[in-house]
Every structure is written in C-alpha cells, then in structure tokens.
Amino acid sequence: MTQAWSDLCLWEAFFNERRLGTLIELGTGAGGMALFLGLQCHQRGIQFYTFDHQQHFDFSRGLAQLINLHASFRHVDIFSEAGIEYISGVMEDCPRPLAVFFDNGNKRREWSLFAARLRAGESGMSSTPIVTGASWVCVKIQVQRIAPGAAMRACQPSFSGHGPWMRPSAAKACR
Ligand SMILES: C[S@@+](CC[C@H](N)C(=O)[O-])C[C@H]1O[C@@H](n2cnc3c(N)ncnc32)[C@H](O)[C@@H]1O
C-alpha cells in the first residue's frame, strides 16, 4: 500500500459519514489499498472497482480471494481511448452516489478526464496538493473540501494530506 496509515482512519471516517453506491480506485498498484477499500465496500454493500494497466497483485489468495477482489479489478489503460470510454461507461451506469479515488500516478490528467463526471454532492479523493492550487480546482469542476465530521476530525492529528473533495451542488463546470 502506498498510503500513510492515517489515511485508513480518514477513509473509514469517510465511509461512515457519506453514503456511497460505488467507489472507484484509479491505480491499483500492489493492491494493499484495494484490499482495504474492497473489504470496506464488501462489508457495506458498496460496488467497488479498481483500475490499473498492470497487474502487480495476486488476487488468488487470502483475503483477496475470500472477498473475490479480482471481480473488482479492471485491467485497463485509463488514458487510452478505449480506457476513457470504458471508465466513463462504468461511471455512468454504476449505483450512485459515486466516489473516485484518484491515485493513478498522473493525478492532474485523471482528475481532468474523470472528475467532471462526478455529480453534485459526490466525492473525489486525492492528495491535497492536487486540488488546492487554483488551477487544479478549476481543471474541470469546482470542488470544496468536505467539512469533516467528528470521526474525520479525530483523524486529523495524524493527517497525511489526502483529503476528500466534493462537487458542491451549486458548482458549475469551469473551463
Ligand atoms: C501510486 S500506484 C497506486 C497505489 C494504490 N492506489 C495504493 O494506494 O496502494 C499508481 C498505479 O497507477 C498505475 N498506472 C499508471 N499509469 C496507468 C495507466 N495509464 N492506466 C492504468 N493504470 C496506470 C501504475 O501501474 C501503478 O500501479
């Protein structure tokens, strides 16, 4: 897993505070975070997808096998024409509300391609520097930091910089 341990606290609080139909992770990597997110989604009845153009992770053993994590994995180049079309289709058809974890390695590009497909009130999770700069905020859509509830506030002393962002209902796409 390439996240800080404190991110798990933040994610758990995020799951507790926001109702989700689907979570999409862009960038599976070695699969540690996919395992955590997949288990959370499995327990909470949330549809989970994780996308990568390489398969670094063995889904056939242990917890991954028990929760059938392989069924969530999509072997896709997310920047290819086919990949963009495929992911856009998944985002269109999946149970809502949707949240997207932008962790593919080129966050600006993935944010600009896919964040605008989030609907009002839905969430994108990314590291703070990606979306705090004015140019980032307006890559495609306006976002606002989700005001943390009590559980999220409890995570903040060990906060690593990742954060949930929401598309506010009043926001318009800004080009
Ligand atoms: C930072 S890692 C993901 C880490 C993972 N989310 C975690 O927390 O454990 C980034 C991943 O993005 C994948 N990636 C890079 N470019 C990609 C592309 N064009 N399409 C799909 N995946 C890509 C890499 O193979 C790598 O596994």
The ligand as an SDF file (V2000), in Angstrom:
LIG
                    3D

 27 29  0  0  0  0  0  0  0  0999 V2000
    0.5220    5.0430   -6.8160 C   0  0  0  0  0  0  0  0  0  0  0  0
    0.1790    3.4930   -7.5770 S   0  0  0  0  0  0  0  0  0  0  0  0
   -1.3950    3.0860   -6.9070 C   0  0  0  0  0  0  0  0  0  0  0  0
   -1.3280    2.7780   -5.4570 C   0  0  0  0  0  0  0  0  0  0  0  0
   -2.5830    2.2350   -4.8460 C   0  0  0  0  0  0  0  0  0  0  0  0
   -3.7350    3.0820   -5.0880 N   0  0  0  0  0  0  0  0  0  0  0  0
   -2.3830    2.0870   -3.3450 C   0  0  0  0  0  0  0  0  0  0  0  0
   -2.7260    3.0140   -2.5920 O   0  0  0  0  0  0  0  0  0  0  0  0
   -1.8680    1.0560   -2.9050 O   0  0  0  0  0  0  0  0  0  0  0  0
   -0.1800    4.0200   -9.2170 C   0  0  0  0  0  0  0  0  0  0  0  0
   -0.6160    2.9080  -10.1560 C   0  0  0  0  0  0  0  0  0  0  0  0
   -1.1210    3.5130  -11.3390 O   0  0  0  0  0  0  0  0  0  0  0  0
   -0.8790    2.6220  -12.4050 C   0  0  0  0  0  0  0  0  0  0  0  0
   -0.9410    3.3310  -13.6770 N   0  0  0  0  0  0  0  0  0  0  0  0
   -0.0560    4.2380  -14.1760 C   0  0  0  0  0  0  0  0  0  0  0  0
   -0.4570    4.6390  -15.3990 N   0  0  0  0  0  0  0  0  0  0  0  0
   -1.6070    3.9770  -15.6900 C   0  0  0  0  0  0  0  0  0  0  0  0
   -2.4810    3.9740  -16.8050 C   0  0  0  0  0  0  0  0  0  0  0  0
   -2.2420    4.7280  -17.8860 N   0  0  0  0  0  0  0  0  0  0  0  0
   -3.5780    3.1910  -16.7530 N   0  0  0  0  0  0  0  0  0  0  0  0
   -3.8360    2.4400  -15.6670 C   0  0  0  0  0  0  0  0  0  0  0  0
   -3.0320    2.4030  -14.5840 N   0  0  0  0  0  0  0  0  0  0  0  0
   -1.9240    3.1480  -14.5930 C   0  0  0  0  0  0  0  0  0  0  0  0
    0.5070    2.0420  -12.1120 C   0  0  0  0  0  0  0  0  0  0  0  0
    0.6630    0.7730  -12.7630 O   0  0  0  0  0  0  0  0  0  0  0  0
    0.5010    1.9540  -10.5840 C   0  0  0  0  0  0  0  0  0  0  0  0
    0.2030    0.6460  -10.1870 O   0  0  0  0  0  0  0  0  0  0  0  0
  1  2  1  0
  2  3  1  0
  2 10  1  0
  3  4  1  0
  4  5  1  0
  5  6  1  0
  5  7  1  0
  7  8  2  0
  7  9  1  0
 10 11  1  0
 11 12  1  0
 11 26  1  0
 12 13  1  0
 13 14  1  0
 13 24  1  0
 14 15  1  0
 14 23  1  0
 15 16  2  0
 16 17  1  0
 17 18  1  0
 17 23  2  0
 18 19  1  0
 18 20  2  0
 20 21  1  0
 21 22  2  0
 22 23  1  0
 24 25  1  0
 24 26  1  0
 26 27  1  0
M  CHG  2   2   1   9  -1
M  END
$$$$
